[in-house]
Amino acid sequence: MPFREINSKMVEATVLPGQKMFSQRGAMLAYRGDVSFTPNIQGGQGGLMSMIGRRVANEATPLMTVEGSGTVMFGHGGHHIQVINLAGDTLYVEADRLLAFDGTLQQGTMFMGSQGGIMGMVRGQVTGQGLFTTTLKGHGAVAVMAHGGVIEVPIAPGREVHVDPQAYVAHHGDVRNKLSTALGWRDMVGRGSGEAFQLELSGSGAVYVQASEEKL
């Protein structure tokens, strides 16, 4: 179910009979046609265990099931929207970043500490981001939210990418992450908002970085 970008802060999705999609509650701006919106209590495509995982992880952003026939316009809080198309791979994204996504995608939860060990746990404590991250896997489209727009930064073997944890939005591919410490010029001049820690991503894939250090 592709999204059509209306502008940097609004997207439109076509809803077809027999198909469904999920959106964050309150994200619907307008719609045309015979479309229904139902509160989702099972955590999306991942089912009950996915819902329990997100509850434990404080990743339980309320979702709506969208079904019927028509078109729906989505946006939320005036945030910039980035559409990410998945071709069988897995997207790792903070739950509150999700605006809407295809119902065909398999939804789950991953413990970030499993990739970063103890430092992965430190990341959650220092940055305020959840230790658990929502995963979406399969073929379909995802619309995510960010402050100030998003840039996609490729990750290739031997060319790791260092990201301010506050600017991290999502990543996909065969990517490993760990938290490292560094002292930069921002810390020296009083901008100590987290730059002493860097999220290092290596492997093969891409990371999405927002043009701000603000959380949603």
N, C-alpha and C positions, 0 to 999 in steps of 0.2 A: 504494500500500500504506500505508494510514493507520496511525499509531501511537496507541495508547491509553495515556494517562498514568496509571500506577498510583499514583505519588506523585511528589514533586519530583525523585527520584533514580532512578526506574525507569519504563521504558515497555514496552509489550507490542505486538508486531507479529503480524499474521496472515499466514502464508505459504501461498500457493495453488499448486496444480500448474501447471507451465508458466511460473511467474513466479520471479524471483529478487531477492534483495536483497544488499547488502554491509554488513558490520559490521566494526568494529575487532576485531582478535584479542583474545580475553580478555574481550569485552564480554557474552557470553552468560551469563546467570545461571541460567536454567532454561527448559525447553521441554516442550511436549506434542505428541504426534503423530509422524508419520514425517518428520523433518526432518534434512537433512544439512548439514554444515559443512565446506567445503573451502578450504584456503589458496589465495589468489588471487595469482598471480605475474605477471599482465598489467596490473595497475593499474586494475582495474575497467572500467567502460564505455568509458573513454577509450582502451583498447587499449595497444599497445606504446609508441607515441610519448608517450602520456600518462605511462606508467610511467617512460620515460627522462627526461622533463621533471622528474618529481618526484624521481628519483634525483639528478639534477644539482642540484636545488633543496633537497635534504635534506628533501623532503616525502614520503618513502616510508614512511608509516605502514602497517604490515602490515594487510591486509584479509582477511576471510573471505567466501566466497560462501555464501549461505544459500538452500537450495532444499528443496522437498518440500511437505508438507501438515501444517499444525499452527499452533501459536502459540509465539512465542519472547519471553522477557523479557530485556531488555537493561539494563545499567547498568555503570558502570566507576569504580572509585576513590572511590565515594561522592560524585561530582561531581553538581551540579545539571544537569538535562537540559531543553533547550528544543526543542520540535518546531516546525519551520518548513515551511509548505506552499508549494510553488512552482507557479505557474500559467503556465508558459511562460517565466518570467524566469530570470536567472542569480544564483546565490548564490556569494559570494566568502567563503571560510572557511579558516582555518588547518587543515592536514591533521590535526594531533593533536587538534583539537576535534571531529572527526567520530566519532559513536558508531555510527550506522547510517543507511542511506538506500536509497531505491528503486533497483532495478536498471535501471529505465527511464530514469533520469537520465543525461545525457551528462557524463562527468567529464573535466576537463582541468586545465591549469596556466596561470596568468597571472603574468607578471613585474610585480611591483608598481611597479618603477621606471618602467615604461612610462606609468604614470599620474602618478607624482610626480616624474619626472626624477631629478636628482641627490639631491633631498631624499627621494625614495622609497627610494633606496639607503641614505641616512643612517638612515632609519627602521629598516631591518633591522639595521644595525650597533648602533644605540643601544638598541633595545628587545629584541633577541634574537629577534624574529620573522623568519620566512623572507622573503627578498626575493621569493620565489615564493609564490603563494597558490593553493590548490585551487579550482576552479570546478565547480559542479554546475548543469546547465541542463535545463529541460524541465518536465514536469508530474509531480509526486510529492512525497513527504515526506522531510524530513531531520531527524534527531535530533542536536543538537550539545550539547557539554558545556561547563560554565562553573563558576567558583567563586561561590558565594553567590547564585545565581539570575541571571536575565537580564531586561533591559527592552528593548523595541523602541522606538527613537526615530525618528520620521518625519523625512525630509529633503525639503524642498520648495524650488523655485526662490526665490532671495533669502533663504532661511532655512537657511544652512549650519549644520552641527553640529560642535562641537569635542569630541574624545574623547581622554582619556588613552590613549596607545598600549597601555599595559599592560592596560587594561580592555576593549580592542576584542576582539570575538568574531567577527563576520561582518557583511556588508552585502549588500544586493541592490538592483537597480534601475539606472537610468542615473545612476550616481554617480561623481564624480571625487574623488580624494583627494590631499592634499599634506601634508607635514610643516611645521609652523611652530614658531617658538620663542616662548616666553613665560616671564615670571618671575612666579610666583604666591606667595601667602602660605606655601604648603607649603615652597617652597625657602628662604624666609626663616627658617623655624623648624626647618630640618634635615630635612624630608621630601623630599629631592632624589632621588626614585626614578624620575624620568622626567617629572615634571610640567613641566620646563623645555621639553619638546617636546609639542606638541599635534597630533593627527591631525585635519585639517580635511576634512570631507566635504561636498560640494555637489552639487546636481542634483536628482534626483527618485527617491526610494526610501526605504530605512530602514536603520539601523545597529543592531546588537544589542550591548549593553554589559553586561558582568558587574559584579556588586557587589563587586569585589575587584581588586587589582592583581597577584594571584598568577598565574603561568603554570601550566599543567597539568603 
